[in-house]
Amino acid sequence: MKNKILIYLSGIIAILALCFGAFYYNFFGGSDPRMKEAGGFRKNAF
């Protein structure tokens, strides 16, 4: 049972990390040259 809880928590942490990454690309993707290719299409949406 303890292993299922750990897997569930790690899944939530992974989803939060992906959400944080999406916000990071939205707000800082255009200013960082290394992130420009990855975040360019998100920046153009605004």
PyMOL Python script that loads the backbone (N, CA, C, O; Angstrom):
from pymol import cmd

cmd.read_pdbstr("""\
ATOM      1  N   MET A   1       0.833  -1.212   0.000  1.00  0.00           N
ATOM      2  CA  MET A   1       0.000   0.000   0.000  1.00  0.00           C
ATOM      3  C   MET A   1       0.861   1.253   0.000  1.00  0.00           C
ATOM      4  O   MET A   1       0.527   2.253  -0.635  1.00  0.00           O
ATOM      5  N   LYS A   2       1.972   1.185   0.720  1.00  0.00           N
ATOM      6  CA  LYS A   2       2.828   2.368   0.789  1.00  0.00           C
ATOM      7  C   LYS A   2       3.422   2.708  -0.576  1.00  0.00           C
ATOM      8  O   LYS A   2       3.600   3.881  -0.905  1.00  0.00           O
ATOM      9  N   ASN A   3       3.726   1.686  -1.366  1.00  0.00           N
ATOM     10  CA  ASN A   3       4.292   1.935  -2.687  1.00  0.00           C
ATOM     11  C   ASN A   3       3.290   2.639  -3.603  1.00  0.00           C
ATOM     12  O   ASN A   3       3.679   3.493  -4.400  1.00  0.00           O
ATOM     13  N   LYS A   4       2.007   2.290  -3.499  1.00  0.00           N
ATOM     14  CA  LYS A   4       1.006   2.954  -4.334  1.00  0.00           C
ATOM     15  C   LYS A   4       0.910   4.437  -3.988  1.00  0.00           C
ATOM     16  O   LYS A   4       0.742   5.270  -4.878  1.00  0.00           O
ATOM     17  N   ILE A   5       1.015   4.774  -2.702  1.00  0.00           N
ATOM     18  CA  ILE A   5       0.963   6.177  -2.298  1.00  0.00           C
ATOM     19  C   ILE A   5       2.169   6.933  -2.862  1.00  0.00           C
ATOM     20  O   ILE A   5       2.029   8.058  -3.341  1.00  0.00           O
ATOM     21  N   LEU A   6       3.341   6.320  -2.806  1.00  0.00           N
ATOM     22  CA  LEU A   6       4.538   6.981  -3.334  1.00  0.00           C
ATOM     23  C   LEU A   6       4.424   7.196  -4.836  1.00  0.00           C
ATOM     24  O   LEU A   6       4.812   8.250  -5.340  1.00  0.00           O
ATOM     25  N   ILE A   7       3.898   6.209  -5.558  1.00  0.00           N
ATOM     26  CA  ILE A   7       3.726   6.363  -7.011  1.00  0.00           C
ATOM     27  C   ILE A   7       2.723   7.478  -7.305  1.00  0.00           C
ATOM     28  O   ILE A   7       2.922   8.270  -8.226  1.00  0.00           O
ATOM     29  N   TYR A   8       1.656   7.537  -6.527  1.00  0.00           N
ATOM     30  CA  TYR A   8       0.637   8.572  -6.728  1.00  0.00           C
ATOM     31  C   TYR A   8       1.221   9.961  -6.480  1.00  0.00           C
ATOM     32  O   TYR A   8       0.981  10.886  -7.256  1.00  0.00           O
ATOM     33  N   LEU A   9       1.984  10.106  -5.402  1.00  0.00           N
ATOM     34  CA  LEU A   9       2.593  11.406  -5.094  1.00  0.00           C
ATOM     35  C   LEU A   9       3.608  11.801  -6.155  1.00  0.00           C
ATOM     36  O   LEU A   9       3.664  12.964  -6.552  1.00  0.00           O
ATOM     37  N   SER A  10       4.408  10.853  -6.616  1.00  0.00           N
ATOM     38  CA  SER A  10       5.399  11.172  -7.638  1.00  0.00           C
ATOM     39  C   SER A  10       4.714  11.590  -8.939  1.00  0.00           C
ATOM     40  O   SER A  10       5.235  12.433  -9.669  1.00  0.00           O
ATOM     41  N   GLY A  11       3.548  11.005  -9.232  1.00  0.00           N
ATOM     42  CA  GLY A  11       2.801  11.415 -10.413  1.00  0.00           C
ATOM     43  C   GLY A  11       2.299  12.843 -10.297  1.00  0.00           C
ATOM     44  O   GLY A  11       2.354  13.600 -11.266  1.00  0.00           O
ATOM     45  N   ILE A  12       1.812  13.219  -9.123  1.00  0.00           N
ATOM     46  CA  ILE A  12       1.352  14.593  -8.905  1.00  0.00           C
ATOM     47  C   ILE A  12       2.517  15.563  -9.048  1.00  0.00           C
ATOM     48  O   ILE A  12       2.375  16.622  -9.660  1.00  0.00           O
ATOM     49  N   ILE A  13       3.674  15.204  -8.481  1.00  0.00           N
ATOM     50  CA  ILE A  13       4.846  16.080  -8.572  1.00  0.00           C
ATOM     51  C   ILE A  13       5.264  16.252 -10.030  1.00  0.00           C
ATOM     52  O   ILE A  13       5.643  17.348 -10.442  1.00  0.00           O
ATOM     53  N   ALA A  14       5.197  15.172 -10.813  1.00  0.00           N
ATOM     54  CA  ALA A  14       5.568  15.261 -12.222  1.00  0.00           C
ATOM     55  C   ALA A  14       4.614  16.188 -12.974  1.00  0.00           C
ATOM     56  O   ALA A  14       5.056  16.985 -13.802  1.00  0.00           O
ATOM     57  N   ILE A  15       3.314  16.094 -12.698  1.00  0.00           N
ATOM     58  CA  ILE A  15       2.332  16.962 -13.363  1.00  0.00           C
ATOM     59  C   ILE A  15       2.571  18.422 -12.983  1.00  0.00           C
ATOM     60  O   ILE A  15       2.514  19.304 -13.840  1.00  0.00           O
ATOM     61  N   LEU A  16       2.840  18.679 -11.695  1.00  0.00           N
ATOM     62  CA  LEU A  16       3.123  20.049 -11.273  1.00  0.00           C
ATOM     63  C   LEU A  16       4.386  20.579 -11.947  1.00  0.00           C
ATOM     64  O   LEU A  16       4.448  21.749 -12.328  1.00  0.00           O
ATOM     65  N   ALA A  17       5.388  19.720 -12.094  1.00  0.00           N
ATOM     66  CA  ALA A  17       6.623  20.145 -12.756  1.00  0.00           C
ATOM     67  C   ALA A  17       6.358  20.507 -14.213  1.00  0.00           C
ATOM     68  O   ALA A  17       6.919  21.478 -14.722  1.00  0.00           O
ATOM     69  N   LEU A  18       5.505  19.734 -14.891  1.00  0.00           N
ATOM     70  CA  LEU A  18       5.175  20.052 -16.277  1.00  0.00           C
ATOM     71  C   LEU A  18       4.421  21.376 -16.371  1.00  0.00           C
ATOM     72  O   LEU A  18       4.678  22.176 -17.271  1.00  0.00           O
ATOM     73  N   CYS A  19       3.487  21.611 -15.441  1.00  0.00           N
ATOM     74  CA  CYS A  19       2.744  22.878 -15.431  1.00  0.00           C
ATOM     75  C   CYS A  19       3.695  24.044 -15.185  1.00  0.00           C
ATOM     76  O   CYS A  19       3.598  25.079 -15.844  1.00  0.00           O
ATOM     77  N   PHE A  20       4.620  23.878 -14.230  1.00  0.00           N
ATOM     78  CA  PHE A  20       5.582  24.938 -13.944  1.00  0.00           C
ATOM     79  C   PHE A  20       6.457  25.209 -15.169  1.00  0.00           C
ATOM     80  O   PHE A  20       6.772  26.360 -15.470  1.00  0.00           O
ATOM     81  N   GLY A  21       6.846  24.149 -15.870  1.00  0.00           N
ATOM     82  CA  GLY A  21       7.654  24.321 -17.065  1.00  0.00           C
ATOM     83  C   GLY A  21       6.902  25.092 -18.149  1.00  0.00           C
ATOM     84  O   GLY A  21       7.488  25.919 -18.848  1.00  0.00           O
ATOM     85  N   ALA A  22       5.609  24.820 -18.285  1.00  0.00           N
ATOM     86  CA  ALA A  22       4.808  25.529 -19.285  1.00  0.00           C
ATOM     87  C   ALA A  22       4.716  27.015 -18.947  1.00  0.00           C
ATOM     88  O   ALA A  22       4.843  27.861 -19.833  1.00  0.00           O
ATOM     89  N   PHE A  23       4.496  27.339 -17.667  1.00  0.00           N
ATOM     90  CA  PHE A  23       4.466  28.749 -17.277  1.00  0.00           C
ATOM     91  C   PHE A  23       5.820  29.406 -17.475  1.00  0.00           C
ATOM     92  O   PHE A  23       5.898  30.566 -17.880  1.00  0.00           O
ATOM     93  N   TYR A  24       6.901  28.662 -17.187  1.00  0.00           N
ATOM     94  CA  TYR A  24       8.247  29.217 -17.361  1.00  0.00           C
ATOM     95  C   TYR A  24       8.486  29.575 -18.821  1.00  0.00           C
ATOM     96  O   TYR A  24       9.036  30.635 -19.121  1.00  0.00           O
ATOM     97  N   TYR A  25       8.074  28.692 -19.734  1.00  0.00           N
ATOM     98  CA  TYR A  25       8.252  28.988 -21.150  1.00  0.00           C
ATOM     99  C   TYR A  25       7.379  30.164 -21.573  1.00  0.00           C
ATOM    100  O   TYR A  25       7.790  30.970 -22.408  1.00  0.00           O
ATOM    101  N   ASN A  26       6.173  30.271 -21.004  1.00  0.00           N
ATOM    102  CA  ASN A  26       5.279  31.360 -21.389  1.00  0.00           C
ATOM    103  C   ASN A  26       5.856  32.720 -21.012  1.00  0.00           C
ATOM    104  O   ASN A  26       5.799  33.663 -21.801  1.00  0.00           O
ATOM    105  N   PHE A  27       6.418  32.823 -19.789  1.00  0.00           N
ATOM    106  CA  PHE A  27       6.829  34.132 -19.300  1.00  0.00           C
ATOM    107  C   PHE A  27       8.288  34.464 -19.599  1.00  0.00           C
ATOM    108  O   PHE A  27       8.628  35.627 -19.813  1.00  0.00           O
ATOM    109  N   PHE A  28       9.159  33.441 -19.614  1.00  0.00           N
ATOM    110  CA  PHE A  28      10.589  33.717 -19.767  1.00  0.00           C
ATOM    111  C   PHE A  28      11.179  33.134 -21.046  1.00  0.00           C
ATOM    112  O   PHE A  28      12.368  33.310 -21.310  1.00  0.00           O
ATOM    113  N   GLY A  29      10.367  32.442 -21.845  1.00  0.00           N
ATOM    114  CA  GLY A  29      10.902  31.773 -23.028  1.00  0.00           C
ATOM    115  C   GLY A  29      11.457  32.743 -24.060  1.00  0.00           C
ATOM    116  O   GLY A  29      12.428  32.428 -24.749  1.00  0.00           O
ATOM    117  N   GLY A  30      10.847  33.924 -24.175  1.00  0.00           N
ATOM    118  CA  GLY A  30      11.281  34.854 -25.198  1.00  0.00           C
ATOM    119  C   GLY A  30      12.574  35.573 -24.844  1.00  0.00           C
ATOM    120  O   GLY A  30      13.338  35.950 -25.733  1.00  0.00           O
ATOM    121  N   SER A  31      12.829  35.767 -23.536  1.00  0.00           N
ATOM    122  CA  SER A  31      13.977  36.572 -23.141  1.00  0.00           C
ATOM    123  C   SER A  31      15.262  35.752 -23.099  1.00  0.00           C
ATOM    124  O   SER A  31      16.351  36.311 -23.233  1.00  0.00           O
ATOM    125  N   ASP A  32      15.154  34.432 -22.914  1.00  0.00           N
ATOM    126  CA  ASP A  32      16.340  33.587 -22.817  1.00  0.00           C
ATOM    127  C   ASP A  32      16.651  33.006 -24.197  1.00  0.00           C
ATOM    128  O   ASP A  32      15.820  32.286 -24.752  1.00  0.00           O
ATOM    129  N   PRO A  33      17.817  33.295 -24.762  1.00  0.00           N
ATOM    130  CA  PRO A  33      18.135  32.793 -26.115  1.00  0.00           C
ATOM    131  C   PRO A  33      18.083  31.276 -26.210  1.00  0.00           C
ATOM    132  O   PRO A  33      17.725  30.728 -27.252  1.00  0.00           O
ATOM    133  N   ARG A  34      18.444  30.587 -25.114  1.00  0.00           N
ATOM    134  CA  ARG A  34      18.431  29.130 -25.137  1.00  0.00           C
ATOM    135  C   ARG A  34      17.008  28.592 -25.177  1.00  0.00           C
ATOM    136  O   ARG A  34      16.790  27.481 -25.660  1.00  0.00           O
ATOM    137  N   MET A  35      16.024  29.361 -24.676  1.00  0.00           N
ATOM    138  CA  MET A  35      14.638  28.913 -24.607  1.00  0.00           C
ATOM    139  C   MET A  35      13.827  29.416 -25.802  1.00  0.00           C
ATOM    140  O   MET A  35      12.647  29.088 -25.931  1.00  0.00           O
ATOM    141  N   LYS A  36      14.451  30.209 -26.678  1.00  0.00           N
ATOM    142  CA  LYS A  36      13.677  30.884 -27.723  1.00  0.00           C
ATOM    143  C   LYS A  36      13.029  29.878 -28.673  1.00  0.00           C
ATOM    144  O   LYS A  36      11.877  30.052 -29.070  1.00  0.00           O
ATOM    145  N   GLU A  37      13.773  28.819 -29.042  1.00  0.00           N
ATOM    146  CA  GLU A  37      13.199  27.841 -29.966  1.00  0.00           C
ATOM    147  C   GLU A  37      12.067  27.065 -29.302  1.00  0.00           C
ATOM    148  O   GLU A  37      11.046  26.790 -29.931  1.00  0.00           O
ATOM    149  N   ALA A  38      12.250  26.711 -28.026  1.00  0.00           N
ATOM    150  CA  ALA A  38      11.246  25.898 -27.337  1.00  0.00           C
ATOM    151  C   ALA A  38      10.005  26.727 -27.005  1.00  0.00           C
ATOM    152  O   ALA A  38       8.887  26.220 -27.090  1.00  0.00           O
ATOM    153  N   GLY A  39      10.188  27.999 -26.626  1.00  0.00           N
ATOM    154  CA  GLY A  39       9.070  28.804 -26.177  1.00  0.00           C
ATOM    155  C   GLY A  39       8.561  29.795 -27.207  1.00  0.00           C
ATOM    156  O   GLY A  39       7.671  30.592 -26.911  1.00  0.00           O
ATOM    157  N   GLY A  40       9.119  29.758 -28.424  1.00  0.00           N
ATOM    158  CA  GLY A  40       8.761  30.767 -29.417  1.00  0.00           C
ATOM    159  C   GLY A  40       7.301  30.710 -29.812  1.00  0.00           C
ATOM    160  O   GLY A  40       6.647  31.748 -29.915  1.00  0.00           O
ATOM    161  N   PHE A  41       6.773  29.497 -30.038  1.00  0.00           N
ATOM    162  CA  PHE A  41       5.378  29.398 -30.481  1.00  0.00           C
ATOM    163  C   PHE A  41       4.432  29.801 -29.366  1.00  0.00           C
ATOM    164  O   PHE A  41       3.341  30.299 -29.644  1.00  0.00           O
ATOM    165  N   ARG A  42       4.821  29.601 -28.102  1.00  0.00           N
ATOM    166  CA  ARG A  42       3.972  30.049 -27.003  1.00  0.00           C
ATOM    167  C   ARG A  42       3.991  31.582 -26.916  1.00  0.00           C
ATOM    168  O   ARG A  42       2.966  32.203 -26.636  1.00  0.00           O
ATOM    169  N   LYS A  43       5.153  32.182 -27.156  1.00  0.00           N
ATOM    170  CA  LYS A  43       5.244  33.641 -27.076  1.00  0.00           C
ATOM    171  C   LYS A  43       4.411  34.284 -28.187  1.00  0.00           C
ATOM    172  O   LYS A  43       3.795  35.330 -27.979  1.00  0.00           O
ATOM    173  N   ASN A  44       4.395  33.666 -29.348  1.00  0.00           N
ATOM    174  CA  ASN A  44       3.645  34.229 -30.468  1.00  0.00           C
ATOM    175  C   ASN A  44       2.141  34.194 -30.223  1.00  0.00           C
ATOM    176  O   ASN A  44       1.391  34.945 -30.847  1.00  0.00           O
ATOM    177  N   ALA A  45       1.696  33.317 -29.309  1.00  0.00           N
ATOM    178  CA  ALA A  45       0.265  33.225 -29.027  1.00  0.00           C
ATOM    179  C   ALA A  45      -0.255  34.490 -28.341  1.00  0.00           C
ATOM    180  O   ALA A  45      -1.442  34.805 -28.427  1.00  0.00           O
ATOM    181  N   PHE A  46       0.641  35.212 -27.661  1.00  0.00           N
ATOM    182  CA  PHE A  46       0.214  36.435 -26.984  1.00  0.00           C
ATOM    183  C   PHE A  46       0.316  37.617 -27.929  1.00  0.00           C
ATOM    184  O   PHE A  46       0.001  38.743 -27.545  1.00  0.00           O
TER     185      PHE A  46
END
""", "prot")
cmd.dss("prot")
cmd.show_as("cartoon", "prot")
cmd.util.cbc("prot")
cmd.orient("prot")
